[in-house]
Amino acid sequence: MHTVIVGSGIAGWTVARELRKLQPDEQAHPITLICADTGDFYSKPMLSNALASQKTPSTLVMTAAAKIAEQAKVSLKPKTTVSGLNAAQKTVFTDQGEVHYDQLVLALGADPIRLPITGSGASDIKSVNDLTDYAAFRAALPEQAKVVVMGAGLIGCEFANDLSTAGCEVTVFDIAQWPLGRLLPQTAGDYVKLGLQAAGVRFEFGNSVTQVEQAVGGGYTVTDSKGTTHQADLVLSAIGLKARTALAQQAGLKVDRGIVVDQQGRTSDASIFALGDCAQYGTSGLLLPYIQPVMSAGRAIAANLNGADTAIRFPAMPVTVKTPACPTVIAPPAVGTTGQWDCQTVEDGLCALFRDDTGKLLGMALLGKATAQRQALTAELPALWE
């Protein structure tokens, strides 16, 4: 039974390692992992707070590709581009030849969303979505740089905090009126804003970058939607990700916001599974681009690949936002949920709770010292998927 995994992020390697625990005989149960990069194992979430802690691309690698492949008894195909998938023939097409499978796992990840920015410097805008991106970002970043960050969401705020702590002058643009606008009510968002401002971050809300021009003598002239110009040494885009679904769509798999999978992690083809940033769990549009869901899904999918009937279950999984200037834990209510936020100031913090008309807790945001309530309140939250 040959299992092929496409993707070497935490999702891909988690499935490989968990499956090998269940199938220790590599001759009877070969596993092949195909990836476009080197296959080194690292934690993607660490990319947005690595600068201030002086982490280099090499020190972010937790286990070298050759070592983790040896440990998991995996045939690794690094720096290999997948060009197509024929589900009927159970064949993956790559620039290194065809790979046939009995079972396939898609751990393709997601791509940064690109805005239609004009100007001679638009192609120089950086996004950090993997270790290679981080290396390019670090190489292009001068010391004490002026940095424009596009997007005040989770990743944008984490980078802004990290860059400011590292001595950079940071200006963040977002069309929303407060940071983490899709996750927090305004009262909580304003609390985060004050914390980041105290750390030196400057915000431009209700505003966006429209043009980036290369400046004479180096750097960039950034024009915003109000016509104001700003000088920057580097422009970083952190406005969100879009699941990589093209390969699945070409193969005829069901695709929505991501590659749609059922409770066992199966796509619309019973021999193909998907997880991580590329996957949509169920038909309600649930995307969970966070580490805890990846680990849970990876273990369940490995069990299913081994023949067990194991459901993926996601209990409430609050997310810690890596903004030391304002410690933040969020568990936003599901999209479309009816209810209202109640924000209460506590000592050196703020507790925002989202409840329905019956008083049931459906979401929360804990800021500052209120994050100490995480465990107790998480027990009241409904499961994300069960």
C-alpha positions as CSV (number, residue, x, y, z in Angstrom):
1,M,0.0,0.0,0.0
2,H,1.8,3.1,-1.3
3,T,0.9,6.4,0.3
4,V,2.0,9.6,-1.4
5,I,2.0,12.9,0.4
6,V,2.3,16.2,-1.4
7,G,3.6,19.0,0.8
8,S,6.3,19.2,3.4
9,G,4.9,21.6,5.9
10,I,3.8,20.5,9.4
11,A,0.7,19.0,7.8
12,G,2.6,16.7,5.5
13,W,5.2,15.6,7.9
14,T,2.6,15.0,10.7
15,V,0.8,12.6,8.5
16,A,4.0,10.9,7.4
17,R,5.3,10.4,11.0
18,E,2.0,9.3,12.4
19,L,1.4,6.9,9.6
20,R,4.8,5.4,10.0
21,K,4.1,4.7,13.7
22,L,1.1,2.7,12.6
23,Q,2.8,1.1,9.6
24,P,6.5,0.4,10.7
25,D,7.2,-1.9,7.7
26,E,8.5,0.5,5.0
27,Q,8.7,-2.4,2.5
28,A,5.0,-3.3,2.8
29,H,3.9,0.3,3.3
30,P,6.1,2.7,1.5
31,I,5.6,6.4,2.0
32,T,6.7,9.0,-0.6
33,L,6.7,12.7,0.3
34,I,6.9,15.2,-2.6
35,C,7.7,18.8,-2.0
36,A,8.7,21.9,-3.9
37,D,11.2,23.0,-1.3
38,T,14.0,21.2,0.5
39,G,11.7,19.4,2.9
40,D,13.3,20.7,6.1
41,F,11.0,20.6,9.1
42,Y,10.3,23.9,10.8
43,S,7.4,25.7,12.5
44,K,5.7,28.1,10.1
45,P,4.1,30.1,12.9
46,M,7.6,31.0,14.2
47,L,8.3,33.1,11.0
48,S,6.3,36.0,12.2
49,N,8.2,36.5,15.5
50,A,11.7,35.3,14.6
51,L,13.4,38.6,13.8
52,A,13.4,40.1,17.4
53,S,14.7,36.8,18.7
54,Q,17.5,36.9,16.1
55,K,16.4,33.6,14.5
56,T,18.0,33.1,11.1
57,P,16.5,30.9,8.4
58,S,19.0,28.1,9.2
59,T,18.3,28.2,13.0
60,L,14.5,28.0,12.4
61,V,15.0,24.5,10.9
62,M,14.1,22.1,13.6
63,T,15.0,18.9,11.7
64,A,16.9,18.7,8.4
65,A,15.0,17.0,5.6
66,A,17.4,14.0,5.3
67,K,17.1,13.4,9.0
68,I,13.3,13.5,9.3
69,A,13.0,11.4,6.2
70,E,15.3,8.8,7.7
71,Q,13.4,8.9,11.0
72,A,10.0,8.4,9.3
73,K,11.4,6.0,6.7
74,V,10.0,8.2,4.0
75,S,11.2,8.4,0.3
76,L,11.6,12.2,0.0
77,K,11.4,13.9,-3.4
78,P,12.5,17.5,-2.6
79,K,12.5,20.5,-5.0
80,T,9.9,18.7,-7.1
81,T,7.1,20.5,-8.8
82,V,3.7,18.8,-9.1
83,S,2.1,19.7,-12.5
84,G,-1.0,17.5,-12.4
85,L,-3.1,14.8,-10.9
86,N,-5.1,12.0,-12.5
87,A,-7.4,10.6,-9.8
88,A,-8.7,7.8,-12.0
89,Q,-5.2,6.5,-12.8
90,K,-4.0,7.4,-9.3
91,T,-1.0,9.2,-10.7
92,V,0.7,12.4,-9.7
93,F,2.6,14.1,-12.5
94,T,5.8,16.0,-11.6
95,D,8.8,17.6,-13.3
96,Q,10.8,14.5,-12.1
97,G,8.4,12.0,-13.6
98,E,5.1,10.2,-12.6
99,V,4.4,8.9,-9.1
100,H,1.7,6.3,-8.7
101,Y,-0.2,6.0,-5.4
102,D,-2.7,3.8,-3.6
103,Q,-3.6,6.6,-1.2
104,L,-2.8,10.3,-1.6
105,V,-2.6,13.1,0.9
106,L,-2.8,16.7,-0.2
107,A,-1.0,19.1,2.2
108,L,-0.6,21.8,-0.3
109,G,-0.8,24.9,1.9
110,A,-2.0,28.3,0.8
111,D,-0.8,31.2,-1.3
112,P,-0.6,34.9,-0.1
113,I,-3.4,37.0,-1.5
114,R,-2.0,39.6,-3.9
115,L,-3.5,43.1,-4.2
116,P,-3.4,44.9,-7.6
117,I,-0.6,47.4,-6.5
118,T,0.9,49.5,-9.2
119,G,4.4,51.0,-9.5
120,S,7.9,50.1,-10.3
121,G,8.4,48.6,-6.8
122,A,5.2,46.5,-6.7
123,S,7.1,43.3,-7.6
124,D,9.4,43.9,-4.7
125,I,6.7,43.6,-2.1
126,K,7.5,40.8,0.3
127,S,5.2,38.1,1.7
128,V,6.4,35.6,4.2
129,N,4.6,32.3,3.8
130,D,7.5,29.8,4.1
131,L,11.1,29.6,5.1
132,T,12.4,30.6,1.6
133,D,10.2,33.7,1.8
134,Y,11.6,34.5,5.3
135,A,15.1,34.2,4.0
136,A,14.3,36.7,1.2
137,F,12.6,39.0,3.7
138,R,15.6,39.0,6.0
139,A,18.0,39.6,3.1
140,A,16.1,42.6,2.0
141,L,15.6,44.2,5.4
142,P,18.2,46.8,6.5
143,E,18.8,47.4,10.2
144,Q,16.4,49.9,11.7
145,A,14.4,49.9,8.5
146,K,11.3,51.8,7.8
147,V,8.7,49.1,7.0
148,V,5.2,49.4,5.6
149,V,3.0,46.4,6.5
150,M,-0.1,45.8,4.5
151,G,-2.7,44.2,6.7
152,A,-3.5,44.5,10.4
153,G,-4.8,40.9,10.8
154,L,-3.2,38.2,12.9
155,I,0.0,37.8,10.8
156,G,0.3,41.6,10.1
157,C,0.1,42.4,13.8
158,E,2.6,39.7,14.7
159,F,5.1,41.0,12.2
160,A,4.5,44.6,13.2
161,N,5.2,43.7,16.9
162,D,8.3,41.7,15.9
163,L,9.7,44.4,13.6
164,S,9.2,47.2,16.0
165,T,10.8,45.2,18.8
166,A,13.8,44.6,16.5
167,G,14.2,48.4,16.1
168,C,12.3,49.0,12.9
169,E,9.9,51.9,12.2
170,V,6.7,50.2,11.3
171,T,3.5,51.6,9.7
172,V,0.6,49.3,9.3
173,F,-2.2,49.9,6.7
174,D,-5.6,48.3,6.8
175,I,-9.0,49.2,5.4
176,A,-10.6,48.2,8.8
177,Q,-10.9,50.6,11.7
178,W,-9.0,48.5,14.2
179,P,-6.5,45.7,14.3
180,L,-7.7,42.1,14.0
181,G,-10.9,43.5,12.6
182,R,-12.3,40.2,11.5
183,L,-11.7,38.5,14.8
184,L,-12.3,41.2,17.5
185,P,-15.0,43.7,18.4
186,Q,-13.8,47.3,18.3
187,T,-13.3,47.7,22.0
188,A,-10.9,44.7,22.0
189,G,-9.3,45.9,18.8
190,D,-8.7,49.3,20.2
191,Y,-7.0,47.7,23.2
192,V,-4.6,45.8,21.0
193,K,-4.0,49.0,19.0
194,L,-2.9,50.8,22.1
195,G,-0.6,48.0,23.1
196,L,1.1,48.0,19.7
197,Q,1.3,51.7,19.5
198,A,3.1,51.8,22.9
199,A,5.6,49.4,21.3
200,G,6.2,51.9,18.5
201,V,3.8,50.7,15.8
202,R,2.0,53.3,13.7
203,F,-1.4,52.5,12.2
204,E,-3.2,53.8,9.1
205,F,-6.8,52.5,9.4
206,G,-9.4,53.0,6.8
207,N,-6.5,53.3,4.4
208,S,-4.6,51.0,1.9
209,V,-1.5,51.0,-0.2
210,T,-2.2,51.6,-3.9
211,Q,1.2,52.2,-5.4
212,V,4.9,51.3,-4.6
213,E,7.6,53.1,-6.6
214,Q,11.3,52.5,-6.4
215,A,12.9,55.6,-4.9
216,V,16.0,57.3,-6.2
217,G,18.9,56.3,-4.0
218,G,17.1,53.2,-2.7
219,G,14.0,52.3,-0.8
220,Y,10.4,52.9,-1.9
221,T,7.8,55.7,-2.1
222,V,4.5,54.2,-1.0
223,T,1.3,56.0,-2.0
224,D,-1.9,55.3,0.0
225,S,-5.5,55.5,-1.1
226,K,-5.8,59.0,0.3
227,G,-2.9,60.2,-2.0
228,T,-0.4,60.6,0.8
229,T,3.1,59.3,0.2
230,H,5.3,57.4,2.7
231,Q,9.0,56.4,2.5
232,A,9.9,52.8,3.2
233,D,12.9,50.5,3.0
234,L,10.7,47.4,2.7
235,V,7.0,46.7,2.1
236,L,5.5,43.6,3.6
237,S,2.1,42.2,2.5
238,A,0.2,40.3,5.2
239,I,-3.4,40.5,4.0
240,G,-4.3,36.9,4.1
241,L,-4.0,33.5,2.4
242,K,-5.9,31.6,-0.3
243,A,-6.0,27.8,-0.1
244,R,-4.2,26.1,-3.0
245,T,-7.0,24.3,-4.7
246,A,-6.0,24.4,-8.4
247,L,-4.5,20.9,-8.4
248,A,-7.6,19.4,-6.8
249,Q,-9.9,21.3,-9.0
250,Q,-8.1,20.1,-12.1
251,A,-8.4,16.5,-10.9
252,G,-12.2,16.9,-10.4
253,L,-12.2,17.0,-6.6
254,K,-14.9,19.1,-4.8
255,V,-13.5,22.5,-4.1
256,D,-15.0,25.5,-2.3
257,R,-13.0,27.9,-0.2
258,G,-10.6,25.0,0.1
259,I,-10.4,21.3,-0.9
260,V,-13.6,20.0,0.8
261,V,-13.0,17.0,3.1
262,D,-15.4,15.0,5.2
263,Q,-15.1,14.0,8.9
264,Q,-12.4,11.4,8.0
265,G,-10.4,13.9,6.0
266,R,-11.4,12.4,2.7
267,T,-12.0,14.5,-0.4
268,S,-14.7,13.7,-2.9
269,D,-12.3,10.9,-4.1
270,A,-12.2,8.2,-1.4
271,S,-8.5,7.5,-1.9
272,I,-7.4,11.2,-1.6
273,F,-7.2,13.1,1.7
274,A,-6.4,16.7,2.4
275,L,-5.6,18.8,5.5
276,G,-4.0,22.0,6.6
277,D,-4.2,25.4,4.9
278,C,-5.5,23.9,1.7
279,A,-8.4,22.0,3.3
280,Q,-12.0,23.0,4.0
281,Y,-13.5,20.9,6.7
282,G,-17.1,20.1,5.8
283,T,-19.4,22.0,3.5
284,S,-19.9,25.1,5.8
285,G,-16.7,26.8,4.7
286,L,-14.6,26.0,7.8
287,L,-10.9,26.9,7.3
288,L,-8.5,26.3,10.2
289,P,-5.0,27.5,9.2
290,Y,-3.6,26.9,12.7
291,I,-1.3,24.4,14.2
292,Q,-3.6,22.6,16.6
293,P,-6.1,21.6,14.0
294,V,-3.4,20.5,11.6
295,M,-2.0,18.1,14.3
296,S,-5.4,16.7,15.1
297,A,-6.3,16.2,11.5
298,G,-3.0,14.6,10.8
299,R,-3.4,12.0,13.4
300,A,-6.9,11.1,12.4
301,I,-6.0,10.9,8.7
302,A,-3.0,8.7,9.5
303,A,-5.4,6.3,11.3
304,N,-7.8,6.3,8.3
305,L,-4.9,5.6,5.9
306,N,-4.1,2.6,8.1
307,G,-7.7,1.3,7.7
308,A,-9.3,2.6,10.9
309,D,-12.5,4.6,10.8
310,T,-11.5,7.7,12.7
311,A,-13.3,11.0,12.7
312,I,-11.5,14.3,12.8
313,R,-12.7,16.2,15.8
314,F,-11.8,19.8,16.6
315,P,-12.6,20.9,20.2
316,A,-12.5,24.6,20.9
317,M,-9.0,25.7,20.1
318,P,-8.2,29.3,21.1
319,V,-5.4,30.9,19.1
320,T,-2.6,32.8,20.8
321,V,-1.6,35.9,18.8
322,K,2.2,36.4,19.1
323,T,2.0,40.1,20.1
324,P,4.0,40.5,23.4
325,A,3.1,44.2,23.4
326,C,-0.5,43.1,24.0
327,P,-0.9,39.4,24.9
328,T,-3.9,38.1,23.0
329,V,-5.9,34.9,22.9
330,I,-8.8,34.6,20.5
331,A,-11.6,32.1,19.8
332,P,-13.9,34.0,17.4
333,P,-17.5,32.9,17.0
334,A,-18.3,30.9,13.9
335,V,-19.1,33.0,10.8
336,G,-22.8,33.8,10.8
337,T,-23.3,33.1,14.5
338,T,-26.0,35.3,16.1
339,G,-25.1,37.0,19.4
340,Q,-23.3,39.9,20.9
341,W,-20.0,40.9,22.4
342,D,-19.7,41.9,26.0
343,C,-16.4,43.6,26.8
344,Q,-15.2,44.0,30.4
345,T,-12.1,45.7,31.6
346,V,-10.1,43.7,34.2
347,E,-6.9,44.6,35.9
348,D,-4.3,45.2,33.2
349,G,-6.5,43.5,30.6
350,L,-9.7,43.1,28.8
351,C,-12.1,40.2,28.6
352,A,-14.5,40.1,25.6
353,L,-17.1,37.4,25.5
354,F,-19.5,36.6,22.7
355,R,-22.8,35.0,23.8
356,D,-26.0,34.1,22.2
357,D,-29.5,35.2,23.4
358,T,-29.5,32.2,25.9
359,G,-26.2,33.3,27.4
360,K,-24.2,30.4,25.8
361,L,-20.6,31.3,25.3
362,L,-19.7,31.1,21.6
363,G,-16.5,33.1,21.3
364,M,-14.0,35.1,23.3
365,A,-11.1,37.5,23.1
366,L,-8.7,37.7,26.1
367,L,-6.2,40.5,26.2
368,G,-3.4,41.4,28.6
369,K,-3.7,39.6,32.0
370,A,-7.1,38.4,31.1
371,T,-5.4,35.7,29.1
372,A,-5.1,33.9,32.4
373,Q,-8.8,33.0,32.0
374,R,-8.1,31.0,28.9
375,Q,-8.4,27.5,30.3
376,A,-11.5,28.1,32.3
377,L,-13.4,29.8,29.5
378,T,-12.3,27.4,26.8
379,A,-14.2,24.7,28.7
380,E,-17.4,26.6,28.0
381,L,-16.9,27.0,24.3
382,P,-18.5,24.7,21.7
383,A,-16.4,22.4,19.5
384,L,-15.3,23.7,16.2
385,W,-16.2,20.5,14.4
386,E,-17.4,17.2,15.8
